[in-house]
Amino acid sequence: MPALMVGRVRGIGANWGTQASHSLPPDVVVKMLKQNGFQKVKLFDADYDTLRALGRSGIEVMVGIPNDMLASFASSVKAAEKWVSKNVSTHISTNNVNISNHSRKFLSCLVLSPDMCFEVIVACKSNTKLARGMVIMYAAGASSAGGRGEIWVGALKFKIWECSGSHRYVAVGNEPFLETYNGSFLRTTYPALQNVQSALIKAGLSNQVKVTVPLNADVYESAGSLPSGGDFRADIHDLMVAIVKFLSDNGAPFTVNIYPFISLYSDPNFPVEYAFFDGNANPIIDGKVSYYNMFDANYDTLVWALQKNGFGNLPIIVGEIGWPTDGDRNANLVYAQRFNQGFMSHISGGKGTPMRAGPIDAYLFSLIDEDSKSIDPGNFERHWGIFYYNGQPKYQLNLGTSNTGSLIPAQGVEYLEKKWCVLRPSTQLDNPDVATSVSYACGLGDCTSLGYGTSCGNLESQGNISYAFNSYYQKNNQLDSACKFTNISMITKTDPSVGSCRFIIMIKPYYGGAERRLGSLRKLPGLAAALVLLLLLTVV
């Protein structure tokens, strides 16, 4: 067995969203997280089944409060206390969910005998641990400076070190100050943050659980387009300073979501190479510092903004960073693999950025594709996952957390029968039923893989229509009634996938949670239907 190296790293996290018609069972996802070495996970709500599955997993959890709950928490500390009791205190005490911070000592081994290696976790309260039938005893005071020390057990040498305060979090809102929200949450976010903190104090958890507000990078800006010109956005400057002071006073971090892809998507003149980490871009020169990638420049713009307002040492978490794989010409497997692997390599050494040295605390966005997400920002929104909807890896990605150097797929995933709904070959495209049927199917299915530059962008009209029919059919659990489009559709057992365009077979529905969406037969609003129809019948 090869020697196992255990490094002192913060570990990469993942955003686990559940806006999907068919979610994988939480137990399956937690097992997949552990097998891939994810040490922390960020949630967007406090789903009971999800938190219960994370119990006793050892995975650190950032539990989320959705934006639509901010007003309630802002106006009532009682509402915040009730939420904390139900979604934080209960899961910590009953399900052992790792939302709280318990200082621990870790023992890991350097293999001198090739047949055995241990990684042992010892609670600070206890000075004993059973390993290979022997009780290892040590004195905490024997550790050297920095909480480090060594223990020999036969041919094994154990290294001991102290964790430096590994907090867990409650995320209050999600990007509430986005300019596209037109100020909807400006009056409620800070009071909600204060009341949630008060609820944690009342519950006796404020030293273990920290509040934070995941914010989009548009809350800060630079007048001169250089990081050193960074400051908080003028229209929310005073509010941001108040929030930052509150976070600092309570030992909480600033959480920011950074998306080079969005810059590339929004600006046709954005230099493509600057989005990646290969060092091939023309650098931005800021004094004596050269920035060869957007991430470092954006991150340091925030560092400058914090520093200018008196909070230069406030911890920063990168709450979301990633690259989508479909739904846009720049959203593809090649770019996604290049970006995410580049980012992992970029942070693996713990060097940090020019303005903030040290390890970067980050959560990849996202873990799994979500086929029910809003596509208002763009069709790519449903394709951020490093795994497909069924837990299969999309591409080679070395997270530095396992010996395999690649992602490990979900285990034990169950699928519906291998059959598809497609356009009947004899159907004439000018049949008036085609237009209405496609509109209906696409609006309630997922047609974001169709269009220019997408994975199914090369399909002819018949293929586009079949794709729409099948998406609707699969999302509705292959019900016979979901493939009855007025004599123009049929069920086939021959896979209609073409090249990179996959006609999916849906996974079996998970019925564990009452709030899971399992597919339903509803009508599509007329305007959206017309837009979808125009897309499908003009892409050939």
N, C-alpha and C positions, 0 to 999 in steps of 0.2 A: 504494500500500500504506500503511495507516495506521501511525503511529509505534508502536513497541513499547516499553512501559515495563517495566523490570525492577527490581523492588524488592528490598531486602535483608530478606527474610523467612525464617523457619525452614522454612516450607512445611508442608503438612498431610500426615499419613501415613494409611495404611489397614491394618487388620487383614485378613490374607488367610488365612481358614480353609479347610480342605479336607475337612470331614466331610460329603461329598456322595456320593450314589450315582453321579452322573455329573459329574465335574469338567471344567471347561474345560481344554484343553491349557495347560500353564504358559507356553509362548511366546505364546499368545493373550492370556493375562492380563497378562503383562509389557508387551506392546505396548499394551494398554488402560490400564495404569497410567501409562505414559509419555505417551500421547496426552492423558490427563486431568491431567497435570502433577503426579502424586504423586511426591514426592521421597524417600519412605521407606516401608517396609513392615514390618509386624510379623507374624512367623510363630509358629505354635504347636508346631512340630516342626522337623526338619532334613531334610525330604524332598529327596532328591538331585536329582530332576528340577526341582523348584521352584528350588533354589539354582543349579543349572546355567543355568536360563533367566534368572535374575537376573544372571548373570555378564555383565560388560561393559555392563550397562544404565545404570550410574551411580546406580541407586536404592540408598539406604541400607537395610541389612537388620538387623532385630532377630530373631535366630534363637532358637527356643524349645526348652526341655527340658520335656517333659510331667511332670506330678506323679508318674506311676507309675514314673519313673526316679529320683526323688529318693533313695529308700532305697539304691539301688545306689551312687549318687555319694556319699552321706553316709558309707557304710562303706568306700569304696575310692577313694583318690585316683588309683589306676591306671585305674579305670573312667572317671573324669573326664578323665584325660589322653588315653585312647583316643578318647573322644567328641570332645574338642577337636581332636585330630589329624585325625579323619575328617570332622568337620562344620564346622570353622572354618578350620584351617590349610590343608587341602587346597583348599577352595573359594577362599580368598584367593589362594593361590599358583598354582593351576591354572586356575580358572574366572574369576578376577578379580571375585569377588563382593564387593560393597562392604560387608563386615562390619568392616573396619578403618578407622582414622582416619588419613588422609593429608592434612596441611595443604595447602591449595591456594590459588591466586590465581585470581579470576574476572575476566574482562574482559567488560563488556557495553556496548552502544553507545547513544548518544543520536543519533537519526537526523536528520542535517542534509541529507542527500540522500535523497529519498523512495523510491529504487529499491533500496536495499540496507541490510541491517542484520545485524550479526554478534553472536553470543555465543560467546566463545572462553574455553576453560579452559586455563590454563597451569600445569603442575606447578611447585612451588617450586624443584625441582632445576634447572629449565631456564629460561633467560632469553630463549628464542626461541620464536616461534610463527608458522606460515605462515598468512597470510590474504590472499586475493585475489591470490595469486601473489607476495606480498611477504613478506619476513621482518621481523616487528616485533621490535625489540630494545629492552629497557628495563633499567634498573638498579634492583634491589630497593630500594636506598638512596634512590632518588629519590622514593619514595612519601612522602606527607605523614603527619602523625601519625594513628594509627589504621590505618595500612596502606593509605591511600587515595592516589590520584594520577590523572592524566589523560594520555592519549596521543592526538595528532592524526595521522590517516592520511588525507591528502587532505581530503575533505569530512566525514570521520567522526571523531568524538571518542569515544575509548574511556575508560571509567572503570575504575579498578582498585581492588579492596579485598581485604583479607585475611579468610579465614574464621576464625572464633574457635573452633576446636576442635570439629569436627563428629564426635563419637564415634559408634561403632556398638556394638551390644550383644548379649549373650547373656542371654536371659530364663530364669532358673532357677525353674521351676515356673510355675503360673498360678493366682492366687488361692488359695494353699495353706492360708490361715488362715480361710477361710470358716467361719462357725459351723455351717453345715449339714454340713461334713466331720467334725464331732465330734472334732477334734483329731488326725485321721489323719496329718497331715504336720507336726505341731508339733516333733517330735524330729529330723526329717530335713532340713528346709528350710535351716536355717542351716549345718549341717555340709556339705551339698551345695554351698551358695553358696561356702563357704570352699575346698572342694576344686576347684571349677571355676575359681576365681580362681587357685589354686596351679597348675592346669594351664595357664592362660593365661600365667602368669609363666614357667613352664618352656618354653613354646612361643615365648617372646619377643614375645608379643602384648598384654601387660597395659597398655601405654601406648596401644594402638590400639583394643582391644576392651574394653568395660566390662561387668561383670556387673550385673544388677539382678533384682528379684523383683516381677513385676506383682502387686499386692495389691488386693483389694476395699476399698472405702471403709469397710467395717465394721471395719477394724483400728483405727480411731480413733472417738472419740465425744465428746460434750459433755454434761456433767451438766446444764447449764442451757439446753441447746438453742440456745446462741449460739456462733458461731465462736470467740469469745475464750475459751470454756470448753473448747476442744479439747485432748484428750490421747489417748494410746494406750489401747486397750481394757484394762481392769483385769486380765483373766485372761492377757493376753499382753504386758503392759507391759514387763517386763524383757527378754523376748525381742526385742520390737520395738526397744527402745533399743540392744541389742547389734547387731542387723542394721543399724540406721541408722548406728551408729558405724563398722561395717565398711564400709558403702557410702561414708561420708565419708572414711575413711582411704584408700580406694582410688580416690577421684575418680569415684565412680559415683553415679547418680541414684536417687531414690525414684520408683517407678512405681506409679501408682494408677489404678484403673478407677472412673469416676463415672457413675452411671446414674439420672438423674431419673425415667426411665420406671419403673424398678423400685419407686421410692417411690410413684409413682402407682398402680401395679399392686397393691402390697401394702397400701396404706392407702386405703380408700374416702373418708376425710376429708381426704386430701392436697389442698391447693389447686391446681387444674389450672394456673392461670396462672403459678404459681411455678416450674413445670417449664420454662417457656419464657423467651425473652430479649426479649420485647416491652416490658417495663417496666410491664405492666398489673397486676401482682400487688400486694397489700398488702405493703409491705416489712417485713422483720425488722430491728429497730433494735438495733444492738450498739454501745453508746457513741455515738460520733460518726459511725458508719458505718451506712448503710442498704443492706440487701441485697434486690434486687428479683428475683433468680433463685436457684434452688437451687445451680447450678453454682458460682457465686462463693462462696456461703456454705460449701459443702462443701469446696471447694479451700482456703479460708482456715482452715477448721477444722483441716485437715492442717498448714497453715503454722504455726498456733498450737501444735499438738502438737509439731512439730519444734523450734520456738523454745523452748518450755518445757523441752525436754530437751537444749538446748544445741547444736542443729543448724539454726539459723534460716536459714542460707544454702545448705542442701543443695538441689541442683537437683531439680526435679520434672518428671516426664513424665506426661501423661495417657495411659495406655496404651490405654484403651478409653472411648469415649463415642459414643452414637448413639441411635437410636429404631427399633423394629421396625415393620413395615407390615401385619402380619396375625397372626391367632391370638388376638386379644383386642379388646375393644371400643375400647380406647384405642390399639391398635396399628393404625394406618391410614396411608394415603398422605399425607393432609392434615397430620396431626400430625407425621409423620416429616419431611416437607419443611419444615414450620415450625420444628421443632427444629434440624435439621441446618443449614438456611440461617441460622437465628438464631445458632447457635454460630459458624459461619464468619464472620458479620458481627461478632460479639462479639469475636473474637480477631484480626480482620484488622488492626486499628489498632496492635496490639502494646502496648496499654495495660496488660494484665494484670488483676489483681484488687486490691481495696482493700489487702490485706496483702502482695501480691507483684507489684510493678510489672514490666513488661517482657513480651516475647513469650511465649506459651504453647506449649509443645511438646506436640502431641497427635496421636493416631491415631484416625481414625473407625472405629467398629465398626458394620457391617463392610463389606467390599467386595462380597461375593457371598452370596446365600442358600445355606444348607446344609441339604439335606433329610434328612440322616442324624443330625443332632444330637439329643442327648437332650432330651426335652420334660419332664423332671422339674420344671424351674423354671416351665414354662408352654408352651403351644402356640406362643407368639410366638418361641421360641428359634430356629426355623428360618427366620425372616423379618427378620433384622437388616440384610441387605444394602442398599446403595444401588443395586445392580444385581440383577436377577433371576438365576436359575440359569444363564441363557443369555447373560449379559453385557449384557442390555438395560437401560437406565436406567429406574428406577421413576418418577422425577419430575424436575422442573427443579431443578437444584442448581448454584449458581455457587461454585466452589471458589476463584475468584480466580487461577486458574493458566493460563487460556487466554483468547483473544479472544472465544470463542463464548458464554461465560457459562452453559454447560450441559454436562452429561455427554456424553461420546462413547462410543457402544456398542462392544462387542467386534466385531472384524472377522474374517470368514472362519469363522464358526461353522457347523458342519454338523449337520443335524437328521435324525432318523429320518423315515420315510414319514408323510404326513399321514393318519393313521387313528387311531381311538379305540376303546376297549372300553367298552361301555355296557350297561345293563340291557335285556334283551329286553322290548319293550313289552307283550307278552302275559303277562308274569309277574305272578302275584298276590303281593302283599306279605306275605300270611300263609303263603306257601310256606316250609316249614322250612329249605330250602336257602339262603334269602336271609340269614338271621341268621348262619349259619356262614360263608358266603361273604364277607359284608361284614367280619366279624371278621378273617378271614384276610387279605383284601385291604388293609384299613386298617392292620393291624398291621405289614405289610411294605411298604406304600406310605406315603403322607403325607397324612393327613386333617386337618392342622392349620388348613386354610383353611375348615373346616366348623364351624359353631356360632354362637352368639349374637354379633353384632357383627363377624363376620368377612367377608371378601370374598365368600364363598359362603354366607353365613348365610341368604339368602332362598330357597334351593333347597327344593323339596318333597322328600318322601321318595325318590321315584324318582330325582330329580336327585342327592341325596346318595349313593345306592347306585351310580349310574353314575360319580360322581366317584371313589368309592373304587376301583371296578373299574379305571378308567382310570389312576389313579395307580399302582396295582400293575402294570398292563400296561406303562406307559411305563418304570417303574423297572427292569423286566425286559426291556428292549430290544425290546418288541413281539413277544415270542415267542408263537406261536400257543397254546402251552400255558398262557400267562398270561392268556388270555381264555376259559377253558373252565370256567365255574362251573356245572356240572351243568345244562346246558340253560337257564340263566337269563341268560346274557350273549351278546353278539354284537359283531362288529367293524363299525364304520361309517366312512365317509369324509365324513360330514356333521359339521361341527364342532358339538359339543353345548354350547359355551360360552354363558352367559347373562349379559348385563350385565357387571358387574365380575368375575364368576366365570369364570375361564379354565380350560378343560380343556387341559392342556399337551400339546405334542408334545416328547418328550425329545430332547436333543442326542445325537449319536453318542458312544458310549463312547470314553474315552481309555485306551489300553492302554500308555502309556509307562512307568508305574510299577507295580511288582509289588504294592504295597500298596493300589492303588486298588480301591475297592469298586464292582463293576459290576452289582450286583443279583443276588439269589439267591432261590430258592423255599424258604422255611423256614416253620415253624409259629409261630404267635403264642401266647404264654402266655395261659392261660384268663382270668385276672382282667382283664388289659389288653384282651383281646378283648371281654369283656362291657361294659367301660366305653365302648369305641369304639362298639359296637353300640347301646348306650343312647342315645348322642349322635346317631347318624345316623338312627335311626328315630323320634326324638321331636322333632327340629327340622323343622318344616314351614312 
